[in-house]
Amino acid sequence: MDRIRKSSSDKILFGVCGGLADYFAVDPVLLRIAFVVVTLIWGAGLLVYLALAIIMPTEADAALPSSERVRRNLDDLSDEMRERAEHFRRSLDEDDHRRRNTFAGILVLAGLVFLAGQWGWYPHVALQAL
């Protein structure tokens, strides 16, 4: 029987669900949903996922001793998390202008609704919108 390995082709984060799906011949989306549900209900899904990400070998590292494999997996995890955090930071910088404009528009709209209420127009505006 083949060994469980992290998938390098079907991965969203670390390839755990893709590797488990290959091993058990199920759709990886079902496993991803199961991890999310277990995380939301009991909180253990994330811990199990991270433990599997550290313990499970990649396809290239399957022949290495387990201590070396765990060390490499930890290095890969930290590199991946660092890259994702940097990507998230860059996306926040790029979207910052759009967010500020959206927030300003919401404030202007809220101010207009408040102003309409102060001038006595609010009941008419609310009834017309309904």
C-alpha positions, 0 to 999 in steps of 0.5 A, a space after each residue: 500500500 502506498 504511503 500518505 504524502 503531502 500533495 505538491 500538485 493539489 494544495 491550497 496551504 500545505 498539501 495535507 488535504 490533497 495528499 490525504 485525498 489521494 491516499 483515501 481516493 476522495 475529493 480533497 474539497 470534502 476533506 477541506 470542508 471537514 477540517 473547517 467544520 471540525 475547526 469551527 465546532 471543536 477547534 481541533 481541526 487546525 491543530 490536526 492540520 498543522 500536526 499533519 503538515 509537520 509530520 507528513 512527508 512531501 513526495 520528494 522527502 519521503 526517503 529522508 529520515 523522519 527527523 530530517 523530514 520534520 525539520 524540512 517541513 517546519 522550515 517549509 511551513 515558516 517560509 510559506 507563512 512568511 510569504 503569505 503574510 508578505 502577500 497579505 501585507 502587499 494586498 492591504 497596501 494596494 487596497 488601502 486607497 479603495 478602502 478609504 474611498 469606500 469608507 468615505 462614501 459610507 460616511 457621506 451616505 450616513 451623513 446624508 441620512 442623518 441630515 435628512 432625519 434632522 430636516 424631517 425628510 427621513 420618514 418620506 425617504 424611508 417610505 419611498 425606499 420601501 
